[in-house]
Amino acid sequence: MGRLLLVAIYIKQHDTKIQRWWRSYTQPATTSSRVLVYSAPACDICDQAAEMLENAGVPVELVDISENDAACAEVEAGRGALPVIADGNRRMRGYDPQFLSDWYVERPRNRQRLEDLGIYRAGEARIPVLYGTDWCPYCAKARQYFHGNGIRFRDLDIERDAEADRQYKALGHNGVPVIVYDDMVLSGFDAPDMDRRREWIGDGQ
């Protein structure tokens, strides 16, 4: 009886950590490699990033830069921003929860869905798709951004193309533009946000 009571007390005290361990144990990982989160003592935002990734089923390793010279040098090279999130050759400096959720949670779920909707065919290049109109100023800014950065994309006018309108409505987003970028569905257009995504992803081709 005494042992059961001790186990119950331990579970109560460590409930969050146990849940995080169980989710990471039972959920399939969305990445094939371990994601490194370069952190420092008492860095709450670093812990938040690690927890968000673990909850998404991503294998994570926290690296304390105070005990790792190479990690410290990498953080200093990025002007000291913490956390630094490293997945293979990809780097994110700082914590962008929306993008990490888009990349590790929504993106894997969207892949088959986008093929089912006819937006992509299996095996074809997944170039960005822009659903917009000819009068929308943000659509014009998105087109200018893609052209200016040499990014090949499909430009679909939902008012002139019935199939494009069907796909757009099936995606379930309101307003224009709606952009499909590397299996992520984005509402609206913001150049700095797209810059951050391109730094991590590349040009989606």
C-alpha positions as CSV (number, residue, x, y, z in Angstrom):
1,M,0.0,0.0,0.0
2,G,2.8,2.3,0.9
3,R,4.6,1.8,-2.4
4,L,1.4,2.5,-4.4
5,L,1.0,5.8,-2.4
6,L,4.5,6.8,-3.3
7,V,3.9,6.0,-7.0
8,A,0.7,8.0,-6.9
9,I,2.5,11.0,-5.3
10,Y,5.4,10.7,-7.9
11,I,2.9,10.7,-10.8
12,K,1.1,13.7,-9.4
13,Q,4.3,15.7,-8.9
14,H,5.7,14.8,-12.4
15,D,2.4,14.7,-14.3
16,T,3.5,17.0,-17.1
17,K,6.8,15.3,-17.7
18,I,5.2,11.9,-17.8
19,Q,2.6,13.1,-20.3
20,R,5.3,14.5,-22.5
21,W,7.3,11.2,-22.3
22,W,4.2,9.2,-23.1
23,R,3.3,11.4,-26.1
24,S,6.8,11.2,-27.5
25,Y,6.8,7.4,-26.9
26,T,3.5,6.7,-28.5
27,Q,3.3,9.2,-31.3
28,P,5.3,8.7,-34.5
29,A,8.1,11.2,-35.1
30,T,7.6,13.7,-37.9
31,T,11.3,14.0,-38.5
32,S,13.9,11.3,-39.0
33,S,16.6,13.0,-37.0
34,R,16.8,14.3,-33.5
35,V,16.1,18.0,-33.3
36,L,18.6,20.0,-31.2
37,V,17.4,22.9,-29.1
38,Y,20.4,25.0,-28.0
39,S,19.5,26.4,-24.6
40,A,20.9,28.1,-21.5
41,P,20.1,27.7,-17.8
42,A,16.7,29.3,-16.8
43,C,15.8,29.9,-20.5
44,D,12.0,29.5,-20.3
45,I,11.4,30.1,-24.0
46,C,13.9,27.3,-24.8
47,D,11.9,25.0,-22.6
48,Q,8.7,26.1,-24.3
49,A,10.2,25.3,-27.7
50,A,11.4,21.9,-26.6
51,E,8.0,21.0,-25.0
52,M,6.1,22.1,-28.2
53,L,8.3,19.9,-30.3
54,E,8.0,16.9,-28.0
55,N,4.2,17.3,-27.9
56,A,4.4,17.1,-31.7
57,G,6.1,13.8,-31.5
58,V,9.5,15.1,-32.5
59,P,12.6,13.6,-30.8
60,V,14.4,16.5,-29.0
61,E,17.7,17.0,-27.4
62,L,18.3,20.1,-25.2
63,V,21.9,21.3,-25.5
64,D,23.1,23.5,-22.7
65,I,25.5,26.1,-24.4
66,S,27.2,26.7,-21.1
67,E,28.5,23.2,-21.2
68,N,29.1,22.9,-25.0
69,D,31.6,25.1,-26.7
70,A,30.5,24.3,-30.3
71,A,26.9,25.0,-29.4
72,C,27.9,28.3,-27.7
73,A,29.9,29.3,-30.8
74,E,26.9,28.7,-33.1
75,V,24.6,30.7,-30.8
76,E,27.1,33.6,-30.8
77,A,27.4,33.5,-34.6
78,G,23.7,34.1,-34.7
79,R,24.0,37.2,-32.5
80,G,23.2,35.3,-29.3
81,A,19.5,34.6,-30.0
82,L,18.1,31.7,-28.0
83,P,16.9,29.2,-28.6
84,V,18.6,28.0,-31.7
85,I,16.7,25.0,-33.1
86,A,18.7,22.7,-35.4
87,D,17.2,20.0,-37.6
88,G,19.9,18.6,-39.8
89,N,21.2,21.6,-41.8
90,R,18.2,23.8,-41.0
91,R,18.5,26.5,-38.3
92,M,15.9,28.6,-36.6
93,R,17.1,31.4,-34.3
94,G,14.5,32.3,-31.8
95,Y,11.2,30.6,-31.2
96,D,8.4,30.8,-33.8
97,P,5.6,28.5,-32.4
98,Q,3.3,29.0,-35.4
99,F,5.9,28.0,-37.9
100,L,7.1,25.0,-35.9
101,S,3.5,23.8,-35.6
102,D,3.0,24.4,-39.4
103,W,6.1,22.4,-40.2
104,Y,6.0,19.5,-37.7
105,V,2.3,19.1,-37.2
106,E,0.2,20.5,-40.1
107,R,2.7,19.8,-43.0
108,P,2.7,16.0,-42.5
109,R,-1.1,15.9,-42.2
110,N,-1.5,18.0,-45.3
111,R,0.5,16.0,-47.8
112,Q,-2.1,13.4,-48.7
113,R,-4.9,15.9,-48.3
114,L,-3.4,18.3,-51.0
115,E,-3.2,15.3,-53.4
116,D,-6.8,14.3,-52.7
117,L,-7.9,17.9,-53.5
118,G,-6.1,17.8,-56.8
119,I,-3.7,20.5,-55.9
120,Y,-0.7,18.2,-56.4
121,R,-0.2,14.8,-58.0
122,A,1.8,12.2,-56.2
123,G,5.5,12.4,-57.2
124,E,5.3,15.8,-58.9
125,A,7.3,18.9,-57.8
126,R,5.5,20.7,-55.0
127,I,6.0,24.2,-56.2
128,P,4.2,27.0,-54.3
129,V,0.6,27.7,-55.3
130,L,-1.0,31.1,-54.9
131,Y,-4.8,31.4,-54.8
132,G,-5.8,35.1,-55.4
133,T,-7.5,37.7,-57.5
134,D,-6.3,40.4,-59.8
135,W,-7.6,43.2,-57.5
136,C,-6.1,42.1,-54.2
137,P,-3.1,44.2,-53.2
138,Y,-1.6,41.5,-50.9
139,C,-1.9,39.0,-53.8
140,A,0.1,41.5,-55.9
141,K,2.7,41.8,-53.1
142,A,3.0,38.0,-52.9
143,R,3.4,37.7,-56.7
144,Q,6.1,40.5,-56.7
145,Y,7.9,38.7,-53.8
146,F,8.0,35.3,-55.7
147,H,9.1,36.9,-59.0
148,G,11.7,39.1,-57.2
149,N,13.2,36.1,-55.5
150,G,13.1,33.9,-58.6
151,I,10.7,31.4,-57.0
152,R,8.6,29.4,-59.5
153,F,5.0,29.2,-58.5
154,R,1.5,28.6,-59.8
155,D,-0.6,31.7,-59.9
156,L,-4.3,30.9,-59.8
157,D,-7.2,33.4,-60.0
158,I,-10.2,32.1,-58.1
159,E,-12.6,34.4,-59.9
160,R,-11.6,33.2,-63.4
161,D,-10.7,29.6,-62.8
162,A,-13.5,27.3,-61.5
163,E,-11.2,24.5,-60.5
164,A,-8.9,26.9,-58.6
165,D,-12.0,28.3,-56.8
166,R,-13.0,24.7,-55.8
167,Q,-9.6,24.0,-54.4
168,Y,-9.5,27.3,-52.6
169,K,-12.8,26.7,-50.9
170,A,-11.9,23.1,-50.0
171,L,-8.8,24.4,-48.2
172,G,-11.2,26.2,-45.8
173,H,-9.4,29.5,-45.5
174,N,-11.1,32.9,-45.8
175,G,-9.7,35.9,-47.8
176,V,-6.9,36.1,-50.3
177,P,-4.2,35.3,-50.9
178,V,-4.0,31.7,-49.7
179,I,-0.6,30.2,-50.4
180,V,0.3,26.5,-50.4
181,Y,4.0,26.4,-49.6
182,D,5.8,23.1,-49.0
183,D,2.6,21.4,-48.0
184,M,1.7,24.2,-45.5
185,V,-1.4,26.4,-46.1
186,L,-0.9,30.1,-45.3
187,S,-3.6,32.8,-45.1
188,G,-2.5,36.2,-46.3
189,F,1.0,37.3,-47.1
190,D,3.8,38.8,-45.0
191,A,7.3,39.2,-46.5
192,P,9.3,38.9,-43.2
193,D,7.3,35.7,-42.4
194,M,8.0,34.3,-45.8
195,D,11.7,35.2,-45.4
196,R,11.9,33.2,-42.2
197,R,10.2,30.2,-43.8
198,R,12.5,30.3,-46.8
199,E,15.5,30.4,-44.6
200,W,14.4,27.2,-43.0
201,I,12.7,25.5,-46.0
202,G,14.4,26.8,-49.1
203,D,12.2,27.8,-52.1
204,G,9.8,24.9,-51.9
205,Q,10.9,23.4,-55.2
